[in-house]
Amino acid sequence: MLSKIEMESEQNYNRLILKDILRRISGRRRFIQVLHGPRQTGKTTLARQLLDAFKGRKHYATADDLIQKDRSWIEQQWEIGRRLFNGTGGPGLLVLDEIQKIPGWSETAKRLWEEDTHARLPLHVLLLGSSPLLVGRGLSESLAGRFEVIPVTHWSYGEMRDAFGWNLDRYLFFGGYPGAATIVMEEQRWARYVIDSLIEPTLSRDILFMTRVDRPALLRRLFELASAYSGQILSYQKMLGQMQEYGNTITLAHYLRLLTGAGLVAGLSKYSVERVRQKGSSPKLLMLNTALMTALSGRRFGEAREDPVFWGRLVETAVGASLFAGVQGTDMEIFYWAAANCEVDYVLRRGRTVTAIEVKSGGQRSRLPGVEAFAKAHRVSRKLLVGGGGISLEEFLLMPTEKWVE
């Protein structure tokens, strides 16, 4: 159960998203609103705030604790939503949480939504899911043209600073999970919370709802490998060489997509103007929250701060995770680039605007050989240095991602 401090913090964080949802459901055209994101990023709190703010009749239900998970549950809850009107003709709001846990949820939602449309029933529907990959699959397969997606990402530095008074170093080490923010002074307890309440349920429960996983040990080892090599380019062959479990490159690529869909790890593609080359490139591993790295590392805050190599990895990961979160639900894309001995940490693209971003946690840097080589090979609109005498890390993390592709 969330403490009063945590509830107030989440309310502050969710205010802008809440305002946006209220604006959407007040419009004349009906859509199914789909709110999805990783575990414990405030989705359910946001839904309850929406219910409080909504002026019409409303109903909330969650599939989280269901013993029998089938489509009949959706039909039952939808019927309750329909009965809210009771002949009044006013608007209604139905909120269904953890919807991805119901097999075939999207087909059922599509049928019921179309029945309401035919009957001219003004029932607004908000679906919540903690598995972006599975939710997205349902949307593309059954609900095309009938939904609006609202992504909820890990909390940013600015959000954790405003909610909990954190400075930059604390954010880099403890990451963006509000539920764990009140116990960071007990570092061992905090690490156990991240592992037991966030990592383990996602690996052992959530991902299994996405697809069949024949080699769970390989999936787990891939996640651990990504934690150890976050910010580094690693071919699938090299990954296999680091593992004791049997597997192949196709399986690893599939499991990496599952980890991305669960909000844990991303595998960035190499920038290229040709899509085929992007898909065939070695991925750059990127943990999507630095808390996932530090909790598994066994290091305490003081130890990590005194290790320049490890701290540098946290800095680069924090920048990448911030950019990755910022492009969700937008027309922006994020990549890396490398050729010979030159590398660009991150490349942002929006249409024809391309921004090359180099991250340095050490001292002043006068030259950026990777960025210069990239600019010779590709059309670059903007070159950025984060840290190392360029834009300060704090300023960069406080800015919205679209700022860098204007």
C-alpha positions, -999 to +999 in steps of 0.1 A: +000+000+000+014+034-009+022+059+018+007+093+019+039+108+006+040+084-023+004+090-032+009+128-032+041+124-053+023+103-079-006+127-080+019+155-088+036+134-115+003+123-131-013+158-132-004+165-168-013+130-181-046+132-162-055+165-178-047+151-212-069+121-207-098+142-195-094+163-226-095+133-248-125+116-233-145+149-233-142+151-271-170+142-294-153+112-311-150+081-290-118+061-288-106+034-265-078+050-245-050+026-238-026+034-210+005+012-208+040+011-193+064-008-170+055-020-135+050+006-107+051+037-128+018+051-115-007+037-140-033+025-114-029+056-093-036+077-124-067+057-133-081+062-098-074+099-101-092+099-134-122+082-118-123+109-091-121+137-116-146+123-141-181+139-136-202+111-151-209+075-139-178+052-137-166+017-130-132+002-123-120-034-123-087-052-124-077-086-138-046-087-116-059-112-090-083-133-112-080-170-109-098-177-141-086-153-168-109-154-199-129-131-221-161-135-201-146-112-174-143-084-199-178-090-210-191-089-174-173-057-165-183-041-198-220-049-190-216-032-156-203-002-174-233-002-198-257-004-169-242+028-153-263+049-176-296+036-163-315+055-190-299+088-181-281+092-214-251+108-197-215+098-204-199+069-186-163+057-180-151+021-178-116+014-166-101-021-169-067-027-153-040-053-163-060-060-194-031-079-211-036-108-187-068-118-205-061-139-236-078-124-267-087-092-249-084-070-280-109-090-300-134-089-272-129-051-267-133-045-304-166-064-305-181-047-274-169-013-285-185-017-319-218-028-303-218+004-282-210+024-313-240+009-331-262+015-301-249+051-297-239+044-261-215+071-249-193+048-228-157+059-226-132+030-221-097+032-205-076+000-207-044-003-185-016-027-192+019-033-177+032-052-208+037-027-236+046-054-261+016-075-255-007-045-254+007-032-286+002-065-303-035-065-294-038-030-307-022-037-340-041-069-345-077-060-336-081-023-326-065-004-354-082+030-359-102+026-327-077+034-300-054+061-286-022+051-268-009+070-238+025+057-227+036+059-191+074+056-187+098+054-157+099+086-137+124+112-149+151+130-129+129+161-128+099+141-115+119+124-088+136+157-078+103+175-075+085+147-057+113+135-033+139+163-033+165+141-049+198+155-063+213+142-095+237+117-079+209+101-060+188+098-091+216+082-111+221+055-085+185+049-073+167+055-106+131+064-112+108+041-092+087+061-069+075+031-048+111+025-037+120+062-030+111+062+007+135+034+016+167+044-002+183+052+032+182+015+038+202+004+008+201-033+013+163-032+018+160-010-013+179-034-035+158-063-023+127-044-031+138-036-067+148-072-072+119-089-055+090-065-064+101-052-098+126-075-115+115-109-105+077-105-111+085-090-145+108-118-155+088-147-140+053-135-146+047-106-169+069-118-198+052-152-197+020-134-207+036-121-239+046-154-255+059-188-248+094-188-233+111-222-238+144-212-221+136-190-190+172-194-178+185-179-210+161-150-207+172-143-172+209-146-182+203-121-210+189-096-186+218-100-162+242-096-192+224-064-202+229-050-167+266-057-168+271-044-203+245-015-204+257+012-228+279-012-248+275-027-283+274-065-282+267-088-310+244-118-304+273-141-310+293-124-283+263-126-260+261-163-265+298-166-257+291-150-223+264-175-215+265-211-202+229-217-214+224-231-249+207-208-273+209-192-307+210-157-321+173-157-332+162-167-297+183-140-281+169-114-304+134-125-296+141-125-258+156-090-261+124-077-277+105-093-248+126-075-222+121-042-241+084-048-242+084-053-204+102-020-199+135-035-186+161-035-214+163-020-249+186-031-278+193+000-298+198-004-335+227+011-354+218+043-373+215+038-411+194+054-438+186+019-448+161+000-426+174-034-435+209-025-421+193-012-389+175-044-382+206-065-390+230-045-368+244-056-334+224-041-306+236-015-281+223-028-247+205-002-226+189-007-192+158+014-191+162+024-154+196+027-136+180+012-105+180-022-123+217-020-127+226-008-092+203-032-074+219-062-092+255-049-088+257-053-051+273-019-047+263+007-022+259+043-032+293+054-018+312+025-035+295+033-069+303+070-066+340+063-061+342+040-091+346+063-122+341+034-147+309+022-131+296+057-125+303+066-161+282+036-172+253+049-150+256+084-166+255+070-201+226+047-192+206+075-176+210+096-207+200+068-230+170+057-208+158+093-207+160+096-245+143+062-249+114+072-227+111+105-245+106+090-279+078+067-268+045+076-284+061+102-307+075+103-343+111+104-329+135+075-331+167+066-311+198+048-324+236+045-319+263+047-345+297+031-349+323+026-376+359+014-373+371+029-339+345+057-338+312+057-320+283+080-313+265+072-281+230+082-293+214+094-325+180+110-324+160+113-356+127+131-363+119+132-400+150+147-417+164+162-384+192+141-370+210+149-338+243+132-327+248+130-289+280+121-271+280+115-234+311+122-212+312+118-174+348+128-171+367+161-177+367+186-206+366+173-241+377+195-270+372+170-298+344+145-306+359+121-331+329+098-332+305+127-339+329+142-365+331+108-383+294+104-382+289+139-396+311+130-426+291+099-433+256+113-427+236+145-428+236+158-392+214+187-381+229+190-346+259+178-325+256+177-287+281+169-260+265+160-226+290+165-198+327+170-204+324+207-207+292+206-229+256+207-218+255+197-181+240+163-174+215+179-150+203+204-177+201+176-203+180+153-181+156+181-172+149+190-208+122+172-229+136+150-256+120+169-284+141+199-275+171+181-290+155+176-325+140+211-329 
